């Protein structure tokens, strides 16, 4: 499948990418948890960042875990709010701003430098990492030699991405949550136990005030189902044994007392 996707990638429209989804089924949802900060030190954006950039990667390393999906919270992003009047005054179009930001936030490869019988590859890393980097990014030079920066025509801020849903816990308010999806055909109970052990290990690395609250766990359903099956099997064994005993006793009675 990966080979076919690589062949098709060149024929897709610009900006479109094709990737393989998780190796899971519709019933692979085995457990869910929520990130809660009752102390009020962290907002929804920070809780979602902890989920996306810490817990998600750590939990995906657990054996038989196919995907860790994130729910709720606020996805933080850098937002560039353009001022139409300033754009018109400097003669800069919306497309010019998009191209400039896109070109300034990427890596560029160079040649190979040979030193002491070893080759070193030159690579330039130009990523925008702070609000000040965005503000100081140059867009154009006027006829008088004045450099127009992004901060001159726009307001740069950190804000939440547009949301299409929320995650809420027991009527106490919004939270950030994660869903554990198991690989196809694996042992759900063993995977849940491994996830619980990993979460217990990661609790020490969470910021002060942040705690992980389990909200869904299929292990209880599995244990009740197995317990019910055991009870039913024992009852069936007893019934069959009693029937066989009665049949044997009846047969023996006929043989001895015709």
N, C-alpha and C positions, 0 to 999 in steps of 0.2 A: 504493500500500500504506500509506503514512504517513497519508493522508487516511482510509482505512478504519479504521486502528488508532485514530486520534483519535476517531472516531465510536463505536467499541466500548468505549473506555476507561471511559465513564460507566456502562456496564452490567456491568462486571466487579465481583467481590466486593471488599470493602474490603481494601486492602493489596496487591492483585494489579495488576501492570502488564504491558503487552505492548510489546515492543520488537522491532525488526528485527534479525535475526542478521547475521553478516558475509557479504559477497558472495563466498562461496567454496564449493568443493566438497570432497568427502571426500579428494581427492588434492591439496589445496592446501597440505599440510604440506611446506614446502620446506627448512627448516633449523631447527636447535635449538641452544641454547647453555646453559651452566651458569655460575652465579656462584659463585666459589670464593674463600675467604680462608684461605690456608695459614698466615698469621701468627697467626691466632686472635684478632684484634682485634674481629671482628664475628661475632655469632651468627646463627642461621638467621632470626630475626625481622628483624634489620637487613638481611640480604641480600634477604629477600623484600620489604621496604619499598623498597630500591633498585630492585628489579625493577618493582614496582607503580607507584611514584611518580616514577620517572626514566626508566629504559630503555624501559618500555612506551609511554609517551607520545612519546618521541623516535623510536622505531622505527616507530610508527604513522604518522608523518609522511613516511616513505619512500614514493615512488610505487609503486602496485600492491600495497601491503601492506594486506590486509583486516582482519587481527586479529593481536594479539600476546598469546598465552595464557600465563598464569603457572602454573608447576608447583612443587611442593615448598616447602620452607621453612616458616616459621611466620607466619601472618597475625596481626599484633598488634592487640589490641583492649582497650578499657577494660572491666573486669569489676567488677560490683557484687555482692558476696556478702552477702546479707541474713542478719541474725540473727533467727530466729523469736521468741526470747524478748523481744528489744527491740521488735520489731514489736508484739507483744501488749501489752507494758507501755505503749507510747505510743498504742495503739489505731489503728495505721496498717496498712492492708491492702497486699497485694502489688500490687493494681491501682492503688492511690493512688501508689505509688512509680513504676510504669511511666508513668502519665499525667504525673506531675510531671517526670520526666526528659525525656519526649517533648516537652512544652510548653516546656521551658527550653532546648532544643537546636534552635532554628530561627530563621528571620528573620521579621520583621513589617514590613509596609509601612504608611506613614502618608500624610498629606495632602501637598499640594504647596504650597511656600512661594515667594512671588514677591518677589524682591529685585532692584532695579536693572534692571527690565524683563526679568528672566530667572527661569525657574521651576526650583526645586530640589525634588526628590522626597525625602521623609523616609523613611529606612529604618533599622530597629533590627536589629542583628546580635547575637544571643545564643547563641553556641556555647560548649559546654564544651570547653576546650582543654587542661586539665591535671588531674592527680589532685586538686589542691587545689580546683579549681573544682567537681568532683564532691562533695568532702567538705563544702564550704561551701554547697551548694545546699539551700535551705530547703524543708521538706515540710509542716510543720504548726506550729500554735501551741497550746500546752497551755492549760488553764483558768487557770493562774497567770501566763500571758504569756511562757512560755519557748519559744523558737524551736527546733523539732526539725529538725536538719540531717541530710542523707544520711549523713554520717560518723558520726552518733550511733547509727545502726541497722544499718550495713553496713560491710564491709571493702572498700575501693576499691583495685584493683590493675590492673596491666598484665600481660596474659597472652596465650597463644596461642589462636586460634580452634580449635574442634574439627576435627580432620583426618580425612580418609577416604583418604589416600594419601600417599606420599612420593616424592621424587626422589633417586636415589643414583648416584654417579659412580665407576665402576671399582673398586668395593669399598673406596673411601677414606672413605666416610661420606656423610651427607645433604648436599644442596646445594639452592639455589634455581635454577630453570631457566625458560627462556622458549621458546616455540614460535612461529615465524613462519608465518603462513597467507597465501597469495597470493590475489589476486582472480581470479575466474573468467575464463579465456581470455587471461590475460596471459603474457608471456614469463618463464618460470621462471628461466632462466639470468641474464637481465638484472636481475631482481629480487633474486636472491641476491647478485650483485656489488654492487648498491646497498646491500643490508643489510650486507655485509661492510665497505664503505667507511664506512657510518654508525657501525658498531661501533668501527672503528679510530679514528674521530673522537671518539667518546664515551669512549674509554679514559682520556684525560687528565682527564676530569671525575669519574672514580670515586674513592672514598676510598682512602687508602693501604692496600695489602695486598689489595684486591679486584681480581680479574681475571676476564675473560670467556673461558671455554673452549668452543670449538666442539665439539659432540657429534654433530651430524648435518648433512650437507650434500649436497643432491641434485645439485649441480653436477658432482661426479665421475661420478655415474651418467649424467647427460646427456652429458658429454664422451665417456665410454666408448661410449655408444650411438651418438652421432654418428660417432665414429671407426670403430666397427664397421660402420656403414652405409656410410661412405666406402670402407672396404676392400672390402666386398662389392660395391659398385657398380663399383669399379675392376676387380675380378676378373671381373665379368659383362661389362664392356666389352671386356676382353682376350679372353675366350672368344668373344664375338660377333664381334670383329674377326678372330680366327683362323679361325672357321668361315666367315666371309664371304670371307677371303683364300683359303682352301682351295677354296671353291666357285668363285670367280672363276678361280683357277689351273686347276682341272679343266675349266671351260668353255673357257678360252682354248686349252688343250691339244687339246681335241677340234676346235676350229675350225681350228687350224693343222695338226694331224696327224690327218686323218680315218681 
